[in-house]
Amino acid sequence: MILAGLVGDRAALDQLRGLPDAANAGLARAVAKLGIALQSNVQQNKLSGQVLNVRSGALRSSIDVAFEQSGAGVTATVFTDLDYAAAQEYGFSGTVNVRSSLRLIKEAFGRPIAGRAISIGAHSRRMDLPERSFLRSALADMAPDISAGVEDALCEAIT
C-alpha cells in the first residue's frame, strides 16, 4: 500500500484563493499606467502635429482619462468633451448654421485698407471635413503595448 501526502497544501490553497485579488490589483495598476500613456500619446503626438496641428490648445488640453474598476473588469477611458472633437475624429459632411458676427477687414479687392469692422449676417454653409482620427489611431498604435502590458501584469500576479 502506498500513501501520499501533500506538504504545504494550506499555503498553496491560500495562494490560489488570493490569485483573483492579486490579478485584479495588478491589472488595475497596468490599466491605469496604460491609460495615462495613451492620454499622453494623444496629447504629445497626435494633437501636436502628427494628425492635427495646435491652434488654440483647447482640444489637446481637453483630453482626459477616467478609470473604472468593477467585478467585471478594469477599464481606462481616454476621451474629450469638446463639441468639435467628434467632427475631427470621424469627419463631417453637411450643412452648418453660422451665427452673425463682426469681422475686421484689412484688405479690399486685393489692396490693403485701414482696418474696418463689418457685420456678417447669419447664414448656412456646406462643410466637408475629412476624418482626422487622433483617438482611434493612437489606440491602434498602442495596441501591442497594451496587450503586452496586460499580459505582463497577469504573469506577475500569477508568479
C-alpha positions, 0 to 999 in steps of 0.5 A: 500500500502506498500513501501520499501526502501533500506538504504545504497544501494550506499555503498553496490553497491560500495562494490560489484563493488570493490569485483573483485579488492579486490579478485584479490589483495588478491589472488595475495598476497596468490599466491605469499606467496604460491609460495615462500613456495613451492620454499622453500619446494623444496629447504629445503626438497626435494633437501636436502635429502628427494628425492635427496641428495646435491652434488654440490648445483647447482640444489637446488640453481637453483630453482626459482619462477616467478609470473604472474598476468593477467585478467585471473588469478594469477599464481606462477611458481616454476621451474629450468633451469638446463639441468639435472633437467628434467632427475631427475624429470621424469627419463631417459632411453637411450643412452648418448654421453660422451665427452673425458676427463682426469681422475686421477687414484689412484688405479690399479687392486685393489692396490693403485698407485701414482696418474696418469692422463689418457685420456678417449676417447669419447664414448656412454653409456646406462643410466637408471635413475629412476624418482626422482620427487622433483617438482611434489611431493612437489606440491602434498604435498602442495596441501591442503595448497594451496587450503586452502590458496586460499580459505582463501584469497577469504573469506577475500576479500569477508568479 
